[in-house]
Amino acid sequence: MRTAVIDLESPRPVWRVPDWAVAAVGDALGDEWQVRRVRSVASSDGDGSTGSDEAEEAAAGAEIYMGWGVPARVMAAGADSLRWVHSAAAGVRASITPALRASRARFTNSRAIQAEPMADWILSAIGFCFRGFHLAVTAQRERRWAKDAFTDGSTSVRELEGARVGLVGLGGIGSAVARRCAALGMEVQAVRRRAQRRRPRGVLWVGGPAELPELASRSDVLVVTAAHTPSTDRIVGGHVLERLPPEAFLINVARGSLVDEKALLRSLDEGRLAGCVLDVVEQEPLPQAHPFWHHPGVMIFPHVSSVSSRFWQRQTALLVENIGRYRAGRKLRNLVDLEAGY
């Protein structure tokens, strides 16, 4: 009998696989398959788990593996049998191991299902920055009626219509952000690795990575959504931040390592950047002594922009669709390019 492994027991309830999702996967596979459900807890943070003894044992002889990341020890255990491995996380860098590269398994991830809630989060962050909500939060904490700050001209309070949004990365998340921003009258431009590809709806201009400083110079808010690869490490450095217009904002939902945090702090301290909203930082959890915690221009979120009550609905739909494709010998959705790193 053919075997599929489900290794999705997150310690965080919102990302812990529900029984109905396991049953749906089993129904999609059919009677000729058995499902091995790993009960050991697997980390759902970042790029996923490093694997458990139970998962390693379950993977031996299995044909399909679905987990939080694809641990090297799991790939080694199923080296002779695994033909399709899936990560329920969006990040894949930790999963692209020598064991995976040497295998015959196709590798997919769940990047598509996180695009919509993350785009909602980004749109909320843009409104938060443009309408001065960060100032109101600070004033409330200090029990200060801050009407003067909003009405004396010292604070720029902007409308969404006509605002210039620059996107670093134009995959599923960036495209979803572009649709929302364009619908509200914002001007959206972007850079991505393959600039010549067709522009998504709502995007006025697309350049390559070398044109990122130019994009920054005409962005009221720069939104980082690109995948973390060697080529994107600290792609938003001082040479980019210094090109942002006065009173611009930065929003990062990708990985903390895409932004040079020291350069970001300098820009904030020198008043060249109005502020930033960070869902990700280079070291997570953020160390207690880090200056981001108390900086008035920084709002920190604990890497939760993808959280949604519809997560398992979308995740299960993707898995079920790909099971159908796999059984029919068709191309799988969300195939990861091992060379590109996403």
Residue pairs with C-beta under 8 A, 6 or more apart in sequence:
1 32
1 33
1 34
2 29
2 32
2 33
2 34
2 63
3 33
3 34
3 35
3 36
3 61
3 62
3 63
3 64
4 25
4 29
4 33
4 34
4 35
4 36
4 62
4 63
4 64
4 65
4 66
5 35
5 36
5 38
5 55
5 58
5 59
5 62
5 64
5 65
5 66
5 67
6 17
6 22
6 25
6 35
6 36
6 37
6 38
6 66
6 67
7 38
7 40
7 42
7 49
7 52
7 55
7 58
7 65
7 66
7 67
7 68
7 74
8 15
8 16
8 17
8 38
8 42
8 44
8 66
8 67
8 68
8 88
9 16
9 17
9 38
9 39
9 40
9 41
9 42
10 16
10 17
10 41
10 42
10 43
10 44
10 68
11 41
11 43
11 44
12 44
12 45
14 307
14 311
15 44
15 68
15 88
15 311
17 312
18 312
20 316
21 312
21 315
21 316
21 319
22 35
22 37
24 316
24 319
24 320
25 35
25 66
25 316
25 319
25 320
25 323
26 33
26 35
28 319
28 320
28 323
28 324
29 35
29 323
29 327
30 327
36 58
36 62
38 52
38 54
38 55
38 58
38 67
39 54
40 52
40 53
40 54
40 55
41 52
42 48
42 49
42 51
42 52
42 55
42 67
42 68
43 49
43 50
43 68
44 68
44 88
44 89
45 284
45 303
46 89
46 91
46 94
46 284
46 303
47 69
47 87
47 89
47 91
47 92
47 93
47 94
47 95
48 67
48 68
48 69
48 70
48 71
48 87
48 88
48 89
48 91
48 94
48 95
49 55
49 67
49 68
49 69
49 71
50 69
50 71
50 73
51 71
51 72
51 73
51 74
55 67
55 71
55 73
55 74
56 71
56 73
56 74
56 76
56 77
57 77
59 65
59 74
59 75
59 77
59 78
59 82
60 77
60 78
60 81
61 78
61 81
62 78
62 81
62 82
63 81
63 82
63 83
63 84
64 82
64 83
64 84
64 85
64 86
64 326
65 74
65 78
65 82
65 84
65 85
65 86
65 105
66 85
66 86
66 88
66 319
67 74
67 85
67 86
67 87
67 88
68 87
68 88
68 89
69 87
69 89
69 91
69 92
69 94
69 95
70 85
70 86
70 87
70 95
70 97
70 100
70 107
71 95
72 97
72 98
72 99
72 100
74 85
75 82
75 85
75 97
75 99
75 100
75 103
75 105
76 99
78 105
79 99
79 102
79 103
82 103
82 104
82 105
83 104
83 105
83 106
84 105
84 106
84 107
84 108
84 322
84 326
84 332
85 100
85 103
85 105
85 106
85 107
85 108
86 107
86 108
86 109
86 110
86 319
86 322
87 95
87 107
87 108
87 109
87 110
88 109
88 110
88 315
89 109
89 110
90 109
90 110
90 111
90 114
90 306
91 227
91 228
91 255
92 107
92 109
92 227
92 336
92 341
92 342
93 228
93 229
93 341
95 107
95 109
96 107
96 336
96 338
96 341
100 107
100 338
101 338
106 332
106 335
107 335
107 336
107 338
108 322
108 332
108 333
108 334
108 335
108 336
109 334
109 336
110 315
110 318
110 334
111 171
111 172
111 173
111 334
111 342
112 172
112 318
112 333
112 334
113 311
113 314
113 315
113 317
113 318
114 172
114 173
114 306
115 171
115 172
115 173
115 175
115 176
116 176
116 308
116 314
117 305
117 306
117 307
117 308
117 310
117 311
118 173
118 176
118 225
118 253
118 305
118 306
119 173
119 176
119 177
119 179
119 180
120 180
121 253
121 279
121 305
121 306
122 173
122 177
122 223
122 225
122 251
122 253
122 305
123 177
123 180
123 181
123 184
125 251
125 277
125 299
126 160
126 163
126 165
126 181
126 221
126 223
126 249
126 251
127 133
127 160
128 134
128 277
128 299
129 221
129 249
129 251
129 274
129 275
129 277
130 157
130 158
130 159
130 160
130 163
130 220
130 221
130 249
131 157
131 158
132 149
132 150
132 155
132 157
134 275
134 299
135 146
135 149
135 150
135 155
136 146
138 296
139 145
139 146
139 149
149 155
150 157
156 247
156 274
158 220
160 181
160 184
160 185
160 186
161 184
161 185
161 186
162 185
162 186
162 187
163 181
163 186
163 187
163 220
163 221
164 186
164 187
164 189
164 218
164 219
164 220
164 221
165 177
165 178
165 181
165 186
165 187
165 188
165 189
165 219
165 220
165 221
165 223
166 189
166 190
166 191
166 215
166 216
166 218
166 219
166 221
166 222
166 223
167 174
167 177
167 178
167 188
167 189
167 190
167 191
167 203
167 223
167 225
168 190
168 191
168 212
168 215
168 222
168 223
168 224
168 225
168 226
168 235
168 236
168 254
168 258
169 190
169 191
169 192
169 224
169 225
169 226
169 227
169 254
170 178
170 190
170 191
170 192
170 200
170 203
170 206
170 225
171 192
171 225
171 226
171 227
171 342
173 225
173 253
174 190
174 192
174 200
174 223
174 225
174 226
175 200
175 201
175 203
177 188
177 223
177 225
178 188
178 190
178 200
178 201
178 202
178 203
179 200
179 201
179 202
181 188
181 202
182 188
182 201
182 202
182 203
183 202
187 204
188 202
188 203
188 204
189 203
189 204
189 205
189 206
189 207
189 215
189 218
189 219
190 203
190 205
190 206
190 207
190 215
191 206
191 207
191 208
191 209
191 211
191 212
191 215
192 206
192 208
192 209
192 226
193 208
193 209
193 231
193 340
195 206
195 207
195 208
195 211
197 206
199 205
199 206
207 214
207 215
209 231
209 232
209 235
212 235
212 236
212 240
213 239
213 240
213 243
214 243
215 222
216 222
216 240
216 241
216 243
216 244
216 248
217 243
217 244
217 245
218 245
219 244
219 245
219 248
220 245
220 247
220 248
220 249
221 248
221 249
221 250
221 251
222 236
222 240
222 244
222 248
222 249
222 250
222 251
223 251
223 252
223 253
224 236
224 250
224 251
224 252
224 253
224 254
224 258
224 259
225 253
225 254
226 232
226 235
226 254
226 258
227 254
227 341
227 342
228 254
228 255
228 257
228 258
228 341
229 340
229 341
229 342
230 341
232 254
232 258
233 257
233 258
234 257
234 258
234 259
234 260
235 258
236 250
236 252
236 258
236 259
236 260
236 264
237 260
237 263
238 260
238 263
238 266
238 267
241 250
241 260
241 263
241 264
241 267
241 272
241 273
242 267
242 272
244 250
244 267
244 272
244 273
246 272
246 274
247 274
248 273
248 274
249 273
249 274
249 275
249 276
249 277
250 259
250 264
250 273
250 275
250 276
250 277
251 276
251 277
251 278
252 258
252 259
252 276
252 277
252 278
252 279
252 280
253 279
253 280
253 305
254 280
255 280
256 278
256 280
256 281
256 282
256 283
256 284
257 282
259 278
259 282
261 281
261 282
261 292
264 273
264 276
265 291
265 292
265 295
267 273
268 275
268 276
268 295
268 297
268 298
273 297
274 297
275 297
275 298
275 299
276 297
276 298
276 299
277 299
277 301
278 292
278 298
278 299
278 300
278 301
279 301
279 302
279 303
279 304
279 305
280 303
281 290
281 292
281 300
283 290
284 302
284 303
285 302
286 292
286 293
286 300
292 298
292 300
293 300
308 314
318 333
318 334
321 333
322 332
322 333
322 334
325 331
325 332
325 333
326 332
336 342
